[in-house]
C-alpha cells in the first residue's frame, strides 16, 4: 500500500510539473524590426517563456527551448493593432484577425456582454483572440444614427450616460458620435474628465475639430471636420450647423460639399494643426473606409478574392443601393466623395508633418474593409499619403501601445513584454506591403505556424459559405442603454 502511495505521489508530481512547466519557444537568428527607432537589429535569438519575451541575445549563445523556430532571413515585428473595429463574431472575426497578425483591437461599437464573454473565453484558453479595448454602445444625439446607441437629449443625459457606461457597463472608454448637440457634447467631455475616463470618436456636427481636441477628446476618427477646419468660411459653416441658416447654396449635400471644397485653404488648416498638436489629440484617419465609401458604387470591387471570407451577408451589406447612407446619392455625390478622399490623403500627410500622432484603424465591417486583411490596406494607404513604411508600421504597433499607456508590456520587441509578435518573410521597412508576408503569429507566446494560420482562413471560408456571411454566425447585440439606467 505504501509503495502504491509513493508511486502515485511521484506520478501526481510529474503530472503537476508537466502542467505547470513553462512553455518555451526560441526564434533563432532573426532580424528584429525596431519600430521605435525604425531600424533593423540583425542576428538575434529571441526566447519566449509562456506569454513573455524572456531573453534577447546575439545569435551564437547557447539557449534551449521546447520549440526552435528558424528566423534566418526573417523579420520579427510587434503584433499589429486595428484601432477602429466593430467585432460582430468571435467565431469568424478572431481567426481573420490573428491570421493577419492583428493581436490587438480597439472596439468602437460592441456589445459589452459579448466583450466580457470573449475575454472570459480567451483567458480560459477556449479561444484565441486579440487584446480588446471596448467602448460599448455609441453615445449619440436624441435620434441616433445606429440602433443600440445611447440617445442623449441634453447635458444631464450626457453626464448620466458617462456615469452608467463607466460604472455599470464597464466600458474602457466613451465613444461620442455625430448627432450630439453642442451642449451635450461639452457636458460629456466634462463628465469624462471628472470620472477619469477617456472619450474618442466622431467630432459632432455642431463642434469644430479644435474645440473637440481642446475639450480633451483623445482621438478623432475618419478625418471628420478637417476640411471644415481649413475653410475660410468656418464661422459661416458652423452657423449653418447650429441654426440651419437659410441658404439656397446649402439645399443639397452636393452644394454643401462644393462650398467646403471652394473655401478650403491649406494655409489655414496648417495653422489649426499647430493648435491641434498642442492639445495632444490622436488621429485615426481610417483611410481604408474613406476609400471604400468613396468607391462604394464601383461594383468591381466586390470581385476582390478576399470576399470569400466575407460571404453573401457582407456582399449584401456592402451594396450601396441597400444602404440608407448612400442609396440616394447622385453621380455628383460619388464624384465629390472621391475628391474628398484625395483631399484626406493630403490632409493625412499634413497631420503627419505636424507631428500629430496617428493610429491605424480600418472601421470594418464597413464597405470594402476586410476584417484582418484591412489593416495591411490601411498601412499601404498611409504610405500613399506620405508616411515612410517604418512610420506607417509604427501607427499599428508602438503608437497604439502609447495611446493605451501600455508601452511597458506592448508595442515593441523587448525583454519583459508580451510575446504578441509577427514573423515576416520580408522586410517591412523596405516595403510596407511586406507586412503581408506572414510566416508565424505569436499571441501571448502561443505560436501559430503558416499552416495553422491558413487553416484558420479555410475554416472561416467554409463557415461563411455555409452560413451566408462572416457576421451572421453570431448575432450582433448591443445592450439597450435603458437597462443600465441611462435616460433615452
ZAKOLSE-953689 format. One line per field, with one value per residue (C-alpha): x, y, z; residue number from 0. Coordinates in pm, 1 decimal, decimal comma. Layout:
! ZAKOLSE-953689
xx	c(X	...) $
yy	c(Y	...) $
zz	c(Z	...) $
num	c(NUM	...) $
//
This chain:
! ZAKOLSE-953689
xx	c(0,0	281,3	458,7	136,9	107,9	471,7	434,8	104,4	266,1	553,0	311,5	99,6	407,1	518,4	173,4	168,2	514,1	415,3	109,3	295,1	620,1	695,3	630,6	940,8	997,0	1327,8	1335,0	1694,0	1895,0	1605,4	1615,2	1417,4	1236,4	1289,4	968,4	1070,1	1391,0	1292,9	1597,6	1685,7	1865,8	2015,6	2123,5	1911,9	1786,0	1451,2	1347,2	979,3	868,2	494,7	344,3	652,0	976,5	1233,2	1562,9	1703,3	2068,9	2308,8	2297,7	2572,6	2500,0	2355,9	1984,5	1747,7	1372,5	1089,3	1040,0	1304,8	1199,9	1446,2	1444,9	1727,3	1637,8	1313,3	1186,1	1016,5	770,1	531,2	176,4	-38,3	-332,4	-651,9	-761,4	-1110,2	-1311,8	-1665,4	-1644,3	-1964,8	-1844,3	-1551,6	-1607,5	-1523,6	-1368,8	-1098,2	-939,3	-928,2	-756,0	-499,3	-423,2	-336,1	-112,5	-363,4	-316,7	-484,7	-800,8	-996,0	-1365,3	-1564,8	-1916,3	-1956,5	-2197,5	-2025,4	-2187,5	-2013,9	-1685,4	-1699,9	-1777,0	-1491,2	-1245,5	-1351,0	-1306,0	-967,0	-849,3	-951,1	-779,0	-1103,7	-1041,8	-754,0	-820,6	-675,6	-622,3	-950,4	-1030,5	-1401,6	-1627,5	-1953,4	-2250,2	-2206,4	-2322,3	-2522,5	-2794,7	-3167,1	-3225,9	-2914,4	-2776,0	-2740,4	-2978,2	-2830,6	-2668,5	-2722,5	-2965,0	-2868,5	-3115,7	-2937,0	-2646,0	-2798,8	-2845,5	-2484,9	-2349,1	-2572,0	-2455,2	-2089,3	-2161,4	-2366,9	-2131,7	-1828,5	-1967,5	-2247,6	-2150,0	-1775,6	-1659,8	-1293,2	-1369,2	-1662,4	-1736,6	-1906,4	-2094,3	-2206,3	-2555,5	-2472,6	-2575,7	-2306,0	-2421,8	-2448,3	-2103,2	-1927,3	-2115,2	-1991,8	-1635,9	-1653,0	-1803,1	-1537,1	-1271,1	-1443,0	-1486,6	-1128,9	-1230,0	-1119,8	-1355,2	-1298,4	-1490,8	-1657,8	-1642,3	-2012,6	-2158,7	-2204,0	-1843,9	-1516,8	-1207,6	-1013,6	-1295,6	-1310,8	-935,9	-919,1	-1213,1	-997,2	-1118,1	-843,7	-881,1	-1066,7	-1186,0	-1218,3	-1070,2	-1418,5	-1407,6	-1063,1	-1175,9	-1408,7	-1117,1	-938,8	-1240,0	-1205,4	-1577,7	-1571,1	-1779,5	-2048,8	-2038,0	-2082,7	-2371,5	-2535,4	-2476,3	-2612,1	-2907,3	-2955,7	-2945,4	-3149,0	-2906,0	-3007,3	-2644,5	-2680,4	-3002,2	-2834,9	-2547,2	-2352,3	-2399,3	-2257,7	-1959,7	-1890,7	-1893,1	-1634,3	-1410,7	-1429,7	-1347,7	-1075,7	-743,3	-444,2	-259,0	-545,6	-551,5	-179,3	-237,8	-509,8	-281,7	-39,1	-315,2	-421,9	-68,5	-62,4	-389,6	-238,4	-520,1	-455,4	-584,4	-725,0	-764,8	-930,3	-831,3	-949,6	-1312,6	-1283,1	-1170,2	-1433,6	-1712,1	-1569,3	-1581,9	-1878,8	-2066,6	-1779,6	-1921,9	-1599,2	-1450,3	-1673,9	-1459,5	-1182,2	-1063,0	-1093,9	-1472,9	-1462,4	-1403,9	-1693,5	-1975,2	-2314,8	-2424,7	-2139,2	-2175,9	-2535,2	-2432,7	-2185,0	-2442,3	-2475,3	-2822,4	-2942,2	-2750,7	-2952,9	-2639,4	-2570,2	-2875,9	-2994,6	-2654,1	-2626,6	-2329,9	-2213,6	-2219,2	-1993,8	-1763,7	-1730,7	-1672,1	-1373,4	-1246,3	-1282,7	-1081,5	-792,7	-808,1	-797,5	-482,2	-314,2	-452,6	-312,1	29,9	-5,5	-110,8	195,0	428,6	282,7	398,4	43,1	32,7	-156,0	-307,9	-405,9	-769,2	-995,0	-1359,0	-1452,3	-1704,4	-1798,4	-1779,2	-1456,4	-1293,5	-1179,2	-1161,6	-796,9	-670,2	-777,2	-500,7	-248,8	-458,7	-456,7	-78,6	-44,2	-280,1	-75,0	235,9	42,6	-40,7	328,9	445,0	751,8	699,2	850,3	636,7	330,7	421,8	459,1	91,8	-16,6	244,7	410,1	155,0	-141,8	64,5	140,9	-226,1	-333,4	-30,7	81,5	432,6	578,6	411,2	336,9	441,4	799,0	1000,4	1174,3	1250,2	965,7	695,8	414,1	510,9	244,5	457,8	453,7	732,3	763,0	946,6	1024,0	1142,6	850,6	1082,1	1167,6	811,3	506,0	325,8	572,6	359,1	150,5	442,1	338,1	509,2	411,2	199,8	250,4	-39,1	84,8	354,3	126,8	274,0	73,0	255,7	172,7	-10,3	-221,0	-296,2	-404,4	-623,8	-792,4	-868,2	-1001,9	-1225,3	-1376,0	-1420,7	-1618,3	-1817,2	-1932,8	-2011,9	-2235,2	-2395,8	-2417,5	-2178,4	-1896,5	-2129,2	-2443,5	-2296,5	-2317,1	-2572,0	-2460,1	-2600,4	-2564,5	-2734,0	-3021,0	-2896,0	-3203,2	-3110,9	-2830,4	-3029,1	-2940,5	-3224,0	-3311,4) $
yy	c(0,0	238,8	159,3	244,3	578,0	665,8	574,3	761,2	1066,5	1058,2	1032,9	1315,2	1538,4	1457,7	1544,1	1868,5	1963,3	1893,8	2111,5	2397,3	2378,6	2684,5	2662,2	2791,1	2892,7	3009,3	3215,4	3181,7	3426,6	3662,6	4029,7	4237,9	4539,0	4819,3	5017,9	5286,3	5385,7	5248,2	5026,8	4659,3	4461,9	4156,5	3812,6	3797,2	3498,7	3564,8	3331,9	3321,5	3167,6	3120,5	3458,2	3681,9	3756,2	3621,8	3688,5	3854,1	3779,3	3796,1	3474,1	3234,1	3197,7	2866,8	2888,1	2593,4	2572,5	2327,9	2462,2	2608,7	2843,1	2924,5	3303,8	3331,6	3583,3	3666,0	3979,2	3998,2	4279,9	4350,4	4227,7	4466,6	4669,0	4773,4	5081,2	5115,9	4794,2	4662,8	4295,1	4103,1	3746,2	3583,6	3268,5	3427,9	3764,4	3650,0	3394,7	3655,1	3898,6	3652,2	3509,1	3862,6	3932,8	4155,1	4086,3	4399,4	4596,1	4899,6	4820,1	5131,2	4984,2	4639,0	4468,8	4460,8	4128,5	3986,5	4150,5	4010,4	3664,4	3683,3	3797,4	3514,7	3255,5	3399,3	3394,4	3030,4	2936,0	2827,8	3069,3	3278,6	3642,4	3991,8	4215,6	4410,1	4765,0	4837,8	5143,5	4952,0	5147,0	5473,6	5795,3	5996,9	6261,2	6215,0	6039,8	5822,5	5710,3	5348,7	5131,0	5032,9	5371,2	5576,1	5857,8	6185,1	6474,5	6723,2	6786,1	6584,1	6284,8	6317,2	6307,2	6011,5	5827,4	5862,0	5751,0	5447,4	5335,6	5353,4	5231,9	4994,4	4864,9	4876,9	5021,8	5109,4	5449,7	5652,8	5685,9	6009,8	6049,0	6296,5	6399,9	6509,2	6865,6	7113,0	7141,8	6764,2	6709,1	6950,6	6806,5	6459,1	6590,9	6748,6	6437,5	6215,6	6435,3	6411,1	6034,3	5987,8	5805,2	5897,4	5967,2	5932,2	5906,7	6143,7	6520,1	6611,8	6829,1	7122,8	7115,2	7200,3	6978,3	7226,5	7257,1	6878,8	6847,8	7124,6	6967,1	6657,7	6420,2	6157,8	6058,7	6185,7	5934,4	5940,5	6292,9	6431,5	6809,5	6865,8	7007,7	7232,3	7335,6	7463,0	7654,0	8031,7	8038,9	7810,4	8051,5	8062,4	7682,5	7640,1	7888,2	7656,9	7352,9	7527,4	7717,1	7565,8	7915,9	7951,5	7949,3	7819,0	7719,1	7458,9	7298,6	6971,9	6761,1	6830,8	7207,5	7183,7	6978,0	7222,3	7508,0	7335,3	7247,0	7602,6	7766,4	7519,4	7691,4	7469,3	7752,4	7792,7	7417,4	7417,8	7695,0	7484,5	7180,7	7372,3	7411,9	7051,4	6930,4	7129,1	6968,1	6618,0	6458,0	6143,4	6099,3	5775,3	5853,9	5521,0	5576,7	5224,8	5304,5	5651,4	5485,8	5212,5	5469,4	5693,3	5397,2	5214,5	5228,8	5055,5	4703,9	4561,6	4595,2	4306,9	4081,6	4106,5	3749,6	3825,2	3827,9	3450,4	3530,4	3776,5	3577,6	3669,4	3853,2	4101,9	4131,5	4241,3	4465,6	4641,5	4701,1	5082,0	5052,7	4892,1	5121,2	5410,2	5625,1	5601,4	5475,5	5827,4	5956,4	6103,7	6060,7	6403,5	6286,5	5992,2	6215,0	6455,1	6168,3	6061,3	6418,2	6430,1	6109,9	6260,8	6566,5	6343,9	6173,6	6514,5	6615,8	6294,2	6393,7	6741,5	6586,8	6362,8	6651,0	6846,7	6558,5	6484,5	6115,1	5877,6	5538,5	5287,7	5174,0	5033,8	5059,9	4707,7	4577,9	4891,7	4871,7	4716,8	4696,4	4334,9	4200,9	4138,8	4195,7	4559,7	4671,0	4595,3	4807,3	5088,5	5079,0	5095,5	5394,1	5571,1	5522,9	5654,3	5957,7	6028,0	5829,5	5609,3	5231,9	5247,9	5544,1	5363,4	5044,3	5244,8	5354,7	4990,9	4878,7	5128,0	5409,7	5202,2	5097,2	5464,0	5552,4	5299,7	5369,5	5005,4	5051,7	4858,5	4544,1	4602,3	4789,8	4675,1	4351,9	4370,0	4159,2	4150,7	4238,0	4011,3	3785,5	3903,4	3904,1	3851,6	3675,9	3806,7	3666,1	4016,2	4349,5	4587,3	4888,9	4839,5	4795,5	4822,5	4555,9	4309,8	4308,5	4058,4	3810,1	3640,2	3312,3	3287,9	3474,2	3464,6	3557,6	3597,8	3341,7	3091,3	3017,7	2967,7	2839,4	2946,1	2615,2	2679,1	3035,7	2908,8	2652,3	2937,6	3114,5	2798,3	2734,2	3082,9	3046,1	2724,2	2869,4	3179,4	2974,0	2753,1	3023,5	3304,7	3556,0	3649,4	3811,8	3601,8	3310,0	3501,6	3781,4	4134,8	4250,3	4578,0	4612,5	4854,9	5161,3	5190,6	4856,6	5044,2	5342,2	5574,0	5804,1	5781,7) $
zz	c(0,0	92,4	-236,7	-424,5	-242,1	-320,1	-689,6	-711,0	-548,7	-797,3	-1088,8	-945,9	-907,7	-1261,9	-1393,6	-1192,6	-1317,4	-1677,4	-1639,2	-1472,5	-1672,4	-1877,2	-2248,9	-2428,4	-2788,8	-2933,2	-3252,1	-3374,4	-3583,4	-3658,2	-3757,5	-3508,8	-3652,0	-3402,7	-3459,8	-3212,3	-3392,1	-3735,3	-3773,2	-3810,2	-3538,2	-3708,1	-3584,2	-3266,9	-3068,8	-2901,3	-2618,5	-2525,6	-2194,9	-2169,5	-2257,4	-2225,3	-2407,3	-2158,8	-2335,6	-2647,0	-2718,1	-3008,5	-3209,5	-3102,1	-2732,8	-2617,0	-2546,5	-2526,4	-2571,2	-2629,0	-2979,6	-3210,1	-3492,3	-3769,0	-3802,9	-4056,8	-4325,8	-4145,5	-3968,9	-3629,3	-3557,2	-3268,3	-3318,9	-3522,8	-3390,9	-3565,3	-3372,8	-3522,6	-3531,3	-3484,6	-3398,1	-3451,8	-3404,4	-3227,9	-3431,9	-3765,3	-3684,2	-3441,3	-3679,2	-3958,4	-3723,9	-3589,4	-3935,1	-4043,9	-3745,1	-3562,4	-3191,5	-3053,7	-3134,7	-3020,4	-3043,8	-3134,4	-3102,0	-2948,1	-2712,3	-2373,8	-2286,4	-2594,1	-2497,5	-2144,2	-2281,9	-2534,1	-2268,7	-2039,0	-2314,4	-2413,7	-2052,2	-2013,4	-2337,9	-2503,4	-2790,6	-2920,8	-2992,0	-2973,1	-2671,7	-2667,3	-2553,7	-2595,8	-2599,5	-2578,2	-2721,8	-2909,6	-2738,1	-2992,3	-3010,3	-2933,5	-3268,8	-3306,3	-3640,7	-3522,5	-3324,2	-2988,9	-2930,1	-2615,2	-2703,2	-2533,1	-2536,3	-2310,3	-2074,5	-1789,7	-2018,9	-2132,0	-1778,0	-1683,9	-1994,7	-1897,1	-1540,4	-1646,5	-1921,9	-1697,2	-1367,3	-1468,6	-1812,2	-1750,7	-2082,6	-2135,1	-2288,2	-2420,7	-2791,4	-2899,9	-3227,1	-3490,7	-3377,1	-3022,5	-2952,2	-2864,7	-2502,9	-2458,3	-2605,0	-2371,1	-2073,0	-2173,4	-2208,9	-1864,5	-1703,1	-1862,9	-1704,5	-1364,7	-1396,9	-1523,9	-1841,6	-2193,1	-2482,7	-2855,3	-3181,5	-3422,6	-3397,5	-3367,7	-3643,7	-3405,0	-3276,9	-3450,8	-3451,9	-3240,3	-2987,2	-2958,2	-2915,4	-2656,9	-2469,8	-2423,1	-2695,9	-2709,2	-3072,5	-3376,4	-3633,7	-4014,3	-4052,4	-3991,8	-3958,0	-4108,2	-4441,7	-4242,0	-4018,9	-4329,0	-4457,9	-4486,6	-4402,2	-4098,5	-3889,5	-4156,1	-4182,7	-3808,1	-3812,9	-4064,9	-3840,5	-3532,1	-3675,1	-4022,1	-4171,7	-4485,8	-4777,6	-5118,4	-5173,2	-4895,2	-5015,9	-5122,0	-4995,5	-5312,6	-5258,7	-4908,5	-5026,3	-5308,8	-5056,2	-4837,9	-5131,7	-5266,0	-4932,1	-4826,9	-4750,3	-4677,5	-4502,1	-4258,3	-4197,5	-4114,2	-3859,2	-3697,0	-3687,0	-3463,5	-3204,7	-3254,7	-3183,8	-2858,8	-2745,6	-2760,7	-2961,6	-3167,2	-3522,4	-3665,2	-4038,6	-4136,1	-4499,0	-4578,2	-4502,0	-4656,3	-4979,2	-4950,9	-4921,1	-5194,2	-5433,7	-5284,8	-5618,2	-5800,2	-5804,0	-5949,7	-5600,9	-5496,2	-5715,0	-5455,0	-5377,0	-5004,6	-5041,2	-4984,2	-4615,5	-4600,6	-4759,9	-4904,5	-4591,4	-4624,5	-5001,4	-4944,3	-4653,8	-4884,2	-5159,4	-5164,3	-5317,3	-4992,2	-4755,0	-4609,6	-4613,5	-4985,6	-5172,3	-5259,1	-5368,8	-5717,9	-5957,5	-5839,6	-5476,3	-5563,7	-5765,2	-5472,0	-5232,2	-5440,7	-5448,2	-5070,8	-5034,4	-5231,1	-5006,8	-4699,3	-4826,1	-4844,1	-4504,9	-4352,2	-4482,6	-4328,4	-3996,0	-4002,9	-4091,4	-3798,8	-3571,4	-3458,8	-3360,4	-3589,1	-3508,0	-3776,8	-3796,8	-4066,8	-3947,5	-4051,9	-4143,4	-4339,4	-4721,4	-4851,1	-4508,5	-4493,2	-4139,0	-4051,4	-4404,6	-4390,1	-4153,8	-4429,4	-4666,4	-4409,8	-4375,2	-4753,5	-4769,8	-4503,0	-4716,0	-5016,3	-4802,9	-4747,7	-4444,1	-4481,4	-4444,0	-4094,0	-3990,1	-4119,7	-3931,8	-3610,9	-3633,0	-3588,0	-3332,2	-3098,4	-3131,3	-3007,6	-2704,6	-2635,9	-2685,9	-2421,4	-2198,0	-2210,8	-2352,4	-2057,1	-2185,4	-2555,5	-2867,2	-2927,5	-2936,6	-2599,0	-2290,9	-2040,2	-2292,2	-2401,6	-2687,7	-2929,6	-3240,6	-3616,6	-3808,2	-4164,2	-4465,7	-4599,1	-4460,1	-4381,8	-4355,6	-4720,9	-4844,0	-4619,7	-4824,1	-4672,0	-4354,7	-4550,2	-4581,5	-4257,1	-4163,8	-3796,1	-3544,1	-3167,9	-2938,8	-2582,3	-2658,5	-2829,9	-3171,6	-3489,9	-3796,7	-4151,7	-4196,9	-3887,0	-3998,7	-4338,5	-4165,8	-3975,0	-4301,5	-4463,1	-4163,6	-4188,5	-4563,9	-4517,2	-4229,4	-4418,3	-4727,8	-4513,7	-4300,3	-4553,6	-4402,8	-4168,7	-3920,8	-3943,2	-3746,4	-3419,5	-3399,8	-3328,0	-2997,4	-2813,9	-2476,9	-2457,2	-2276,7	-2052,5	-1899,3	-1726,1	-1608,3	-1894,3	-1996,6	-2362,3) $
num	c(0	1	2	3	4	5	6	7	8	9	10	11	12	13	14	15	16	17	18	19	20	21	22	23	24	25	26	27	28	29	30	31	32	33	34	35	36	37	38	39	40	41	42	43	44	45	46	47	48	49	50	51	52	53	54	55	56	57	58	59	60	61	62	63	64	65	66	67	68	69	70	71	72	73	74	75	76	77	78	79	80	81	82	83	84	85	86	87	88	89	90	91	92	93	94	95	96	97	98	99	100	101	102	103	104	105	106	107	108	109	110	111	112	113	114	115	116	117	118	119	120	121	122	123	124	125	126	127	128	129	130	131	132	133	134	135	136	137	138	139	140	141	142	143	144	145	146	147	148	149	150	151	152	153	154	155	156	157	158	159	160	161	162	163	164	165	166	167	168	169	170	171	172	173	174	175	176	177	178	179	180	181	182	183	184	185	186	187	188	189	190	191	192	193	194	195	196	197	198	199	200	201	202	203	204	205	206	207	208	209	210	211	212	213	214	215	216	217	218	219	220	221	222	223	224	225	226	227	228	229	230	231	232	233	234	235	236	237	238	239	240	241	242	243	244	245	246	247	248	249	250	251	252	253	254	255	256	257	258	259	260	261	262	263	264	265	266	267	268	269	270	271	272	273	274	275	276	277	278	279	280	281	282	283	284	285	286	287	288	289	290	291	292	293	294	295	296	297	298	299	300	301	302	303	304	305	306	307	308	309	310	311	312	313	314	315	316	317	318	319	320	321	322	323	324	325	326	327	328	329	330	331	332	333	334	335	336	337	338	339	340	341	342	343	344	345	346	347	348	349	350	351	352	353	354	355	356	357	358	359	360	361	362	363	364	365	366	367	368	369	370	371	372	373	374	375	376	377	378	379	380	381	382	383	384	385	386	387	388	389	390	391	392	393	394	395	396	397	398	399	400	401	402	403	404	405	406	407	408	409	410	411	412	413	414	415	416	417	418	419	420	421	422	423	424	425	426	427	428	429	430	431	432	433	434	435	436	437	438	439	440	441	442	443	444	445	446	447	448	449	450	451	452	453	454	455	456	457	458	459	460	461	462	463	464	465	466	467	468	469	470	471	472	473	474	475	476	477	478	479	480	481	482	483	484	485	486	487) $
//
